[in-house]
Amino acid sequence: MSMDRLIERIDAMKNPSVAGLDPRLEYVPQYIQDAAFVKKGRTLEAAADAILVFNKALIDALCDVVPAIKPQAAYYEMYGWAGVRTLTETIRYAQEKGMYVMTDGKRNDIGATMTAYATAHLGKVTVDGVELEPFGADALTVNGYLGTDGIQPLLDVCQKYDKGIFVLAKTSTPSSGELQDRLIDGKPVYEIMGEMCEAWGSAQIGRYGYSAVGAVVGATYPEMGKVLRKLMPKTFILVPGYGAQGGKGSDLVHFFNEDGLGAIVNSSRGIIAAYKQEAYAKFGAENFGDASRAAVEAMVADIQGALEAR
């Protein structure tokens, strides 16, 4: 099962983190950009090529210490077809290096349209009798607020192709409470969504006790994460908001179960743009991969230290 593979990667590396590959062009060292511009001019194709070079170097630097990557689809789609190609090649390259890949797409719709989204990101399409994999990620972030009609097609594809999903429950954004904290029959919406995640995954439980349906719960709301952890014992939690958004290791302890599993913590620009931070400036742009690796090591020490102290 998909979540089993993720858990095995986390256990092998003793690292419950995921590197968010959200590559704004300004994060890419200038020498990489310049090389792409020489070949293809100042075009969308050149930008996408530069990002791919950047991503591959990051993957090379991190693949033996980080269990997973999480490319945010929007940062690739903004460069049109060339960016989508870069997303596809990034997914393939990371998987070749043994990494688990969760595409951050936050997709949802209903019926045939949702089946198409699920097939595109997690499944396979048939072209004149030949079965082909469009993107091939291991998991996809999705929006559950369309209800079961929007989730069931994903569950079907997950079952068929051994994939996973992470459903938005309590997001890290400051305005999330405008909807997610509202009460229905005395219960906040995010708790209802957590209960739905647990129910949706109940038919696809892996060998470690976690289902194919995970939940997204922001590090910026640790008390709510504590509540959701109890409500969702079989649901793996993807935790955004670490680092740049304010989350720290001590905020995360309640996202994990007593077995030390149950959560994976995302950091995006804190890892991929580490060389731009004062703490890692000594590495320079030429050694940005080493800076990212050092940032991961500091992040893991922070999280593991907090878990050991709880």
RATAVEN-V785414 format. One record per backbone hydrogen bond with DSSP energy under -1.0 kcal/mol. CO is the residue of the C=O (numbers start at 1). NH is the residue of the N-H. Records with the same first field share a line. If there is no record, write none. Layout:
CO->NH ; NH
//
This chain:
1->5
2->6
3->7
4->8
5->9
6->10
7->11
8->12
9->13
10->14 ; 15
16->265
18->267
19->70
20->22
22->24
24->27
25->28
29->32 ; 33
30->34
31->35
32->36
33->37
34->38
35->39
36->40
37->41
41->43
43->47
44->48
45->49
46->50
47->51
48->52
49->53
50->54
51->55
52->56
53->57
54->58
55->59
56->60
57->61
58->62
59->63
62->65 ; 66
67->100
68->19
69->102
71->104
72->75
73->76 ; 77
74->78
76->79
77->80
80->84
81->85
82->86
83->87
84->88
85->89
86->90
87->91
88->92
89->93
90->94
91->95
92->96
93->97
94->99
95->98
100->69
101->138 ; 139
103->105 ; 141
104->73
107->143
110->113
111->115
112->116
113->117
114->118
115->119
116->120
117->121
118->122 ; 123
120->135
121->137
125->132
127->130
130->127
132->125
138->164
139->103
140->166
141->107
142->168
144->147
147->150
148->152
151->155
152->156
153->157
154->158
155->159
156->160
157->161
158->162 ; 163
164->140
165->214
166->142
167->216
170->218
173->176
175->178
176->179 ; 180
179->182
180->190
182->189
184->187
187->184
188->192
189->193
190->194
191->195
192->196
193->197
194->198
195->199
196->200
197->201
199->202
201->204
204->212
206->209
210->206
212->165
214->167
215->238
216->169 ; 170
218->221
221->225
222->226
223->227
224->228
225->229
226->230
227->231
228->232
232->235
234->211
236->215
237->264
238->217
239->266
240->219
241->247
243->246
247->243
248->251
249->252
252->255
253->256
257->260
261->257
262->237
264->239
265->18
266->242
267->20
268->271 ; 272
269->273
271->274
273->276
274->277
277->280
280->283
281->284
285->288
287->291
288->292
289->293
290->294
291->295
292->296
293->297
294->298
295->299
296->300
297->301
298->302
299->303
300->304
301->305
302->306
303->307
304->308
305->309
//
